[in-house]
Amino acid sequence: MSERHDATRRAIDAVWRIESAAIVAAVARLVRDIGVAEELAQDALVSALEHWPDEGVPDNPGAWLMTTAKHRALDRLRQHTLHVRKQQELGADADARGDHVVPDIAEAIAQAEGDVIGDDLLRLIFTACHPVLPPDARIALTLKLLGGLSTEEIARAFLVPEATLAQRIVRAKRTLSAAKVPFELPGPNELVERLGSVLEVLYAIFNEGYTATRGTDWMRLDLTQEALRLARMLCALTPQESEVWGLAALMELHASRAAARVDADGRPVLLTDQDRSRWDRLLIRRGLTALERAEMLAVQANHPLGPYALQAGIAAYHARAAEAAATDWSRIVALYDALAQISPSPVVQLNRAVAVGMAIGPAAALEIVDRLCGDPTLQNYQWLPSVRADLLARLGRHDEARGEWMRAASLAHNERERAMLLERAAGHGAPAGGT
């Protein structure tokens, strides 16, 4: 019996991770409150945990959870409506009834019978990533509502106490409620502005998984996979947005290298040293196809490529090169030039310097990096001294390179990353490939 219950629990966990976002989104459309919607969806999950071990997993478990959650939402709305009417009959004034809009129960029942999951999910994405929330709250709420991750899983991924993460999510829901953020799609004029926030959140989640800022693992594949899943979902929901496809392309192409980015002992392997036969060809094809879509949409709209599509273009040149020596670094430099025009930042300039070092030579690149050394935003950025060390080593200035790698290691918070940098320093600055 225990084995059967364990198997059922695993099935419930799998279904919940896949279906939870659609369930929360559909219920939020009815009750018009994300916090309440999540509670009702969780109630449906609890009901599944109570019934499925004895009754068996339904033929369509997702539909079972959806129907249960909607029924609970409608019951809640009926109770609330009766409560309001009773107050009205007793002569309670409007202030006593509160400020929340009471959804029309007939309208809610009609909506519950409809099938607009795509629109519901899009509403949920834009609400969870609303600019009224600080970035860390957007990330936490997005993973909770759209990624199907538990509070414990998110806290573990970002190395914060579970209680801290839980409070962050609670505050995010309260902020949305206090700001009366509507559960609706933004209008055409607002969509582009809000879309930037959504893409920023998804990319932040992906980056934390791709190169973890802290901890003992260099990568957290669960986060990269969740970010990819959400990006693919967003492509399906907003198929005419070039930058959505650009971000999806960028993620697919970077994710294709995952198996080659660490060795058998979990140590980082830099790009030029990776075994490209281990790159995932399916993800590369998906990435190149998404990039083509982004480029086509930009041409149709008579707009230049956005920053995500340009970065995807850079990743595409790496993906197309059968070996590191075949990389078209001159084209990559040109793409960084374009990126620096529309999205200037010291990090973009540092990455451009790496490309210049490969296309032209380390001396030209070192001039760029030396100019960046005075930028206050890069003072604690470990990749600045790391890049400088690599260039110095290629110029034969090994003692200086060793000192820069030691400085980079002192700034790194990820244990694998720090060990890699110390290892390069111990090698007396011998060049070991690009960053």
C-alpha positions in Angstrom: 0.0 0.0 0.0 2.9 2.4 0.9 4.5 1.8 -2.6 1.2 2.6 -4.3 0.7 5.8 -2.2 4.3 6.8 -3.0 3.7 6.3 -6.7 0.5 8.3 -6.5 2.3 11.1 -4.7 4.9 11.2 -7.4 2.2 11.3 -10.1 0.4 14.2 -8.2 3.7 16.1 -8.0 4.3 15.7 -11.7 0.8 16.7 -12.7 0.9 19.7 -10.4 4.1 21.0 -11.8 2.7 20.9 -15.3 -0.9 22.0 -14.6 -0.6 24.4 -11.6 0.0 27.6 -13.7 -3.1 27.0 -15.8 -5.2 26.2 -12.8 -4.1 29.2 -10.8 -4.6 31.4 -13.9 -8.1 30.1 -14.6 -9.2 30.5 -10.9 -7.7 34.0 -10.8 -9.9 35.0 -13.7 -12.9 34.1 -11.6 -12.0 35.5 -8.2 -9.8 38.4 -9.5 -7.1 37.9 -6.8 -3.9 35.9 -7.3 -3.5 35.1 -3.6 -7.0 33.7 -3.3 -6.6 31.8 -6.6 -3.5 30.1 -5.4 -5.2 29.1 -2.1 -8.1 27.5 -4.0 -5.7 25.7 -6.4 -3.8 24.4 -3.4 -7.1 23.2 -1.9 -7.7 21.2 -5.1 -4.2 19.7 -4.7 -4.9 18.8 -1.1 -8.2 17.1 -2.2 -6.2 15.1 -4.8 -3.8 14.0 -2.1 -6.7 12.8 0.0 -8.6 11.0 -2.7 -6.2 9.7 -5.4 -4.2 7.3 -3.2 -7.4 5.3 -2.5 -9.4 6.0 -5.6 -6.6 5.9 -8.1 -5.3 8.7 -10.4 -8.1 9.9 -12.8 -7.7 9.4 -16.5 -7.3 13.1 -17.0 -5.7 14.3 -13.7 -5.2 17.9 -14.9 -8.9 18.3 -15.8 -9.8 16.8 -12.4 -7.7 19.4 -10.6 -9.0 22.2 -12.8 -12.6 21.3 -12.2 -12.1 20.9 -8.5 -10.4 24.3 -8.2 -13.1 26.0 -10.2 -15.9 24.5 -8.1 -14.2 25.7 -5.0 -13.8 29.2 -6.5 -17.5 29.3 -7.4 -18.5 28.1 -3.9 -16.4 30.9 -2.4 -18.0 33.5 -4.7 -21.5 32.3 -3.8 -20.7 32.6 -0.1 -19.2 36.0 -0.6 -22.2 37.2 -2.6 -24.6 35.9 0.1 -22.5 37.7 2.8 -22.6 41.0 0.9 -26.4 40.7 0.3 -26.9 40.0 4.0 -24.9 43.1 4.8 -27.0 45.1 2.4 -30.2 43.8 3.9 -29.0 44.8 7.4 -28.3 48.3 6.1 -24.5 48.1 6.1 -23.0 51.0 4.2 -20.4 50.7 1.4 -17.5 51.3 3.7 -18.4 48.4 5.9 -18.6 46.2 2.8 -14.9 47.0 1.9 -13.3 48.2 -1.3 -13.1 44.9 -3.3 -15.2 44.4 -6.3 -17.6 41.5 -6.0 -17.6 39.4 -9.2 -21.0 38.7 -10.6 -21.7 35.1 -9.8 -23.6 34.4 -13.1 -20.8 35.9 -15.1 -18.3 33.8 -13.1 -20.2 30.6 -13.8 -20.2 31.5 -17.5 -16.5 32.1 -17.4 -15.8 28.9 -15.5 -17.4 27.0 -18.4 -15.2 28.8 -21.0 -11.8 27.6 -22.2 -9.4 30.6 -22.4 -6.4 29.0 -20.8 -4.0 30.9 -23.1 -5.3 34.3 -22.2 -5.4 33.3 -18.5 -1.8 32.2 -18.5 -0.8 35.4 -20.3 -2.7 37.4 -17.6 -0.9 35.5 -14.9 2.5 36.1 -16.4 2.0 39.8 -16.7 0.6 40.1 -13.2 3.3 38.1 -11.5 6.0 40.2 -13.4 4.2 43.5 -12.8 6.7 46.5 -12.4 5.0 47.5 -9.1 6.9 44.5 -7.5 10.7 44.6 -6.9 12.7 42.3 -9.1 13.4 39.6 -6.4 9.6 39.4 -5.7 8.8 39.1 -9.4 11.2 36.2 -9.7 9.9 34.4 -6.6 6.2 34.9 -7.5 6.8 33.8 -11.1 8.5 30.6 -10.1 5.8 29.9 -7.5 2.8 30.5 -9.7 4.1 29.6 -13.2 6.9 27.2 -12.4 5.0 25.0 -10.1 7.9 25.1 -7.6 7.4 24.9 -3.9 8.5 27.7 -1.6 11.2 25.3 -0.3 12.5 24.6 -3.8 12.7 28.3 -4.7 14.4 29.2 -1.4 17.0 26.4 -2.0 17.6 27.5 -5.5 18.4 31.1 -4.5 20.1 30.2 -1.2 17.8 32.2 1.0 15.9 30.9 4.1 12.6 29.4 3.3 10.9 31.8 5.8 12.4 34.8 4.0 11.3 33.5 0.6 7.8 32.8 1.9 7.5 36.4 3.3 8.7 37.7 -0.1 5.9 35.9 -1.9 3.3 37.0 0.7 4.4 40.6 0.4 4.3 40.4 -3.4 0.7 39.2 -3.3 -0.3 41.9 -0.8 1.4 44.6 -3.0 -0.5 43.5 -6.0 -3.7 43.6 -4.0 -3.0 47.0 -2.4 -2.1 48.5 -5.8 -5.3 47.0 -7.2 -3.4 45.5 -10.1 -6.1 44.1 -12.4 -5.9 40.5 -13.5 -6.0 41.4 -17.2 -3.9 41.8 -20.2 -2.2 45.2 -20.7 -3.4 47.3 -23.6 -1.4 47.5 -26.8 0.5 50.6 -25.7 1.4 49.2 -22.3 2.2 45.7 -23.4 5.7 46.5 -24.8 6.6 48.2 -21.6 5.3 45.4 -19.4 6.8 42.8 -21.7 10.2 44.0 -20.9 9.6 43.2 -17.2 8.4 39.7 -18.1 11.5 39.0 -20.2 13.8 40.4 -17.6 12.4 38.0 -15.0 12.6 35.0 -17.2 16.2 35.8 -18.2 17.2 36.4 -14.5 15.8 32.9 -13.6 17.7 31.3 -16.6 21.0 33.1 -15.8 20.9 32.0 -12.1 20.4 28.4 -13.3 23.0 28.7 -16.1 25.8 30.2 -13.8 24.8 30.1 -10.2 26.0 33.1 -8.2 26.5 31.1 -5.0 26.6 27.5 -3.7 28.5 24.4 -4.6 27.1 23.7 -8.1 28.1 25.8 -11.1 24.7 25.2 -12.8 21.2 24.6 -11.5 19.5 22.8 -14.4 16.1 22.9 -12.7 16.1 26.7 -13.0 17.2 26.7 -16.6 14.6 24.2 -17.5 11.8 26.2 -15.8 12.9 29.4 -17.5 13.0 27.6 -20.9 9.5 26.2 -20.3 8.1 29.6 -19.4 9.8 31.2 -22.4 8.4 28.6 -24.8 5.0 29.2 -23.2 5.3 32.9 -23.8 6.2 32.3 -27.4 3.0 30.4 -27.9 1.0 33.1 -26.1 2.6 36.1 -27.9 3.7 34.7 -31.3 4.1 38.1 -32.9 6.7 39.5 -30.5 10.2 39.4 -31.9 12.0 39.8 -28.5 10.1 36.9 -27.0 11.4 34.7 -29.7 14.8 36.3 -29.3 14.9 35.4 -25.6 13.7 31.9 -26.3 16.5 31.5 -28.9 19.1 32.8 -26.5 18.0 30.4 -23.8 17.8 27.4 -26.2 21.3 28.0 -27.6 22.9 28.5 -24.2 21.1 25.5 -22.7 22.4 23.4 -25.6 25.9 23.6 -24.1 24.8 22.4 -20.6 26.2 18.9 -20.7 29.6 20.2 -21.9 29.9 23.0 -19.4 31.0 20.8 -16.5 33.3 17.8 -16.3 32.6 14.5 -14.7 33.5 16.0 -11.3 31.2 19.0 -11.7 34.0 21.5 -12.4 33.4 24.3 -14.9 34.6 23.8 -18.5 35.0 27.1 -20.4 33.6 27.6 -23.9 36.7 27.1 -25.9 37.6 23.9 -24.1 34.1 22.3 -24.4 33.5 19.0 -26.2 31.1 20.3 -28.8 29.9 16.8 -29.7 28.1 16.9 -26.3 26.2 20.0 -27.3 22.5 19.2 -27.7 21.7 19.5 -31.4 18.0 19.5 -30.9 18.2 22.6 -28.7 20.5 24.2 -31.2 18.0 23.6 -34.0 15.2 25.0 -31.8 17.3 28.0 -31.0 18.2 28.8 -34.6 14.6 28.4 -35.6 13.4 30.8 -32.9 16.1 33.3 -33.9 14.9 33.1 -37.5 11.4 33.9 -36.3 12.7 36.8 -34.2 14.5 38.2 -37.2 11.5 37.8 -39.5 9.2 39.5 -37.1 11.6 42.4 -36.7 11.8 42.9 -40.5 8.0 42.7 -40.8 7.6 45.4 -38.1 10.4 47.4 -39.6 12.2 47.4 -36.3 15.9 46.7 -35.5 16.6 43.5 -33.6 16.3 43.8 -29.8 19.0 43.0 -27.2 17.8 39.4 -26.7 17.8 38.6 -30.4 21.2 40.2 -30.8 22.6 38.1 -28.0 21.0 35.0 -29.5 22.7 35.9 -32.8 26.1 35.9 -30.9 25.2 32.5 -29.4 24.2 31.2 -32.9 27.7 31.9 -34.2 29.2 29.7 -31.5 26.6 27.0 -32.1 27.3 26.9 -35.9 31.1 26.6 -35.3 32.1 22.9 -35.4 35.1 23.8 -33.3 36.3 26.8 -31.4 38.8 27.8 -34.0 36.1 28.1 -36.6 34.2 30.7 -34.7 33.5 33.9 -36.7 34.7 36.4 -34.0 34.6 39.4 -36.4 30.8 38.9 -36.8 30.4 38.5 -33.1 32.2 41.8 -32.5 29.8 43.5 -35.0 26.8 42.1 -33.1 28.3 43.4 -29.8 28.7 46.8 -31.5 25.0 46.8 -32.3 24.1 45.6 -28.8 26.2 48.4 -27.3 24.2 50.9 -29.3 20.8 49.8 -28.1 21.6 48.4 -24.7 24.9 50.0 -23.5 26.4 48.7 -20.3 29.9 47.9 -18.9 29.1 44.2 -19.0 28.4 44.4 -22.8 31.6 46.2 -23.3 33.5 43.6 -21.3 32.0 40.8 -23.4 32.8 42.8 -26.5 36.4 43.0 -25.3 36.6 39.2 -25.1 35.4 39.0 -28.8 37.9 41.7 -29.8 40.6 39.7 -28.1 39.7 36.7 -30.3 39.1 38.6 -33.5 42.0 41.1 -33.4 44.3 40.2 -30.5 44.8 40.5 -26.8 46.5 43.9 -26.9 43.5 45.6 -28.4 41.2 43.9 -26.0 43.3 44.8 -23.0 43.0 48.5 -23.9 39.2 48.2 -23.6 39.3 46.2 -20.4 41.7 48.7 -18.8 39.3 51.5 -19.5 36.6 49.5 -17.8 38.6 49.0 -14.6 37.6 52.4 -13.3 33.8 51.7 -13.7 32.3 51.5 -10.2 29.6 49.0 -11.4 32.3 46.4 -12.2 34.4 46.7 -9.0 33.0 43.5 -7.5 32.4 41.7 -10.8 34.7 38.7 -10.8 34.7 38.4 -14.6 36.5 41.8 -15.1 39.8 40.6 -13.5 39.3 37.2 -14.9 39.1 38.5 -18.5 42.0 40.8 -17.8 44.0 37.9 -16.5 43.3 35.8 -19.6 44.5 38.7 -21.9 47.6 39.3 -19.8 48.5 35.6 -20.0 48.1 35.6 -23.7 50.5 38.5 -23.8 53.0 36.6 -21.7 52.6 38.7 -18.6 52.0 35.7 -16.4 52.8 37.2 -13.0 50.2 40.0 -13.5 47.8 37.4 -14.8 48.2 35.3 -11.7 47.4 38.3 -9.5 44.3 39.1 -11.5 43.0 35.6 -11.2 43.6 35.7 -7.5 41.5 38.9 -7.3 38.8 37.3 -9.4 38.7 34.3 -7.1 38.3 36.6 -4.1 35.3 38.1 -5.6 33.6 34.8 -6.6 30.8 33.5 -4.3 30.3 30.2 -6.2 32.6 27.5 -4.8 33.1 25.8 -8.2 33.9 29.1 -9.9 36.3 30.2 -7.1 38.1 26.8 -7.4 38.5 27.2 -11.2 39.9 30.7 -10.8 42.4 29.6 -8.1 43.4 26.7 -10.3 44.2 29.1 -13.2 46.2 31.3 -10.8 48.1 28.3 -9.6 49.0 27.5 -13.2 51.1 30.7 -13.2 48.8 32.4 -15.6 49.0 29.8 -18.4 46.1 30.6 -20.8 43.3 28.1 -20.6 40.6 29.2 -23.0 38.0 32.0 -23.1 35.5 32.9 -20.5 
